[in-house]
């Protein structure tokens, strides 16, 4: 009788499935009660774009024992795995003072057990994050972007001449003025977006010395002439070279293309050059979990290698969707609302932020629409949109009330991977590192600010005006630039005109 009863109970559980109370995500939704041993309100998992089937990130209370919980979870999974259609597996776990989480593949029963467990504070679907690459911006500039590599100038940033247009734009109040078109292609018109005919007016003392910039991207080519020797070596796989990361890093600290040339880059590889649009991730794909891992890696590097001291910035040129755990990770490291500040750095987003690091910037994304309802909530990061040489919003750039500032992102000259040349690139991913470089420049002058203070300064110094923004609802027209005190004394009165 006992044997028959045991088989019957096992069959019932396999067919009907456990119905523990489920509390998933950071949204509170009351739904029907399920009757088992306990009946309490159930929260459903909100779908996310490009979600990975049955893959989840579980956030744990930093004061609780996650290791003990995982042992209990594994025991629970082992108890019914013979009738599970899914191989419930924990693929990684992070147990740090500032954040605890694990990632894995779980079926409904495992999720119900996880949700009901003491210490679990959130569960989010893991998703593939697409890398938004823009290859042409003809609607913005009136001409196709340069598909030919531009030979690296022998002139350094300190010479002030031989700079790309975007560097002149962030050190003068008024727009830059293009020269007349050349008569025949493929010759470039003088003073165009893809030439080095411009003048950079940043004062020499604001070169980023003493500041570390963490670049969460595809990895950086450390020996590129634009970047060597300013890339710090970190453990593999974080320094594996990638196209996007090399380009972004060169906009921050490139010898010719960079906002500064004295800071050091720490590359954190979180993505490949191209990701799939849906379905299961391929090896190397960027996911919400890999970005979370990148924030953790940057924070650990700052604490362990720099002793948690000194100015730093995090740049994340990634189009991030809403994710409560990612938001909490940024908050925890910056001390935005919870008071915990490991790093005191700024996070810049084409989309991100962390902290005595000093600030992060995040790219606003390349979908050309108001994405604010889909993006991370404001937890102190600086979110950056893109403009072109005519001070118009780039056609690909997102907009809306969540975009803090706009700046050059179309026809930006950046380091070309595996060469000694520059190439023209487009994207909010290349607007964000301008802000990262600007913050590093400010910090190198001895100024110390909290991330919130630095964000307020970047916004208040954005005296430029993005043209024709009235057509985009609930959007500001702030164009970022250096405060006049950061500019060269030799700057002409013409370049300072409004």
Helices and strands as residue ranges (DSSP letters): H 2-16, E 51-60, H 66-78, G 81-83, E 89-95, E 100-105, H 108-116, E 120-127, H 138-141, E 150-151, G 157-159, E 161-163, H 165-169, E 198-199, E 212-217, E 231-232, H 243-253, E 264-269, H 288-306, E 312-316, H 324-334, E 346-349, E 359-363, G 372-374, E 382-387, E 405-408, E 412-415, E 421-425, H 428-444, H 451-460, E 464-465, G 469-471, E 478-479, G 484-486
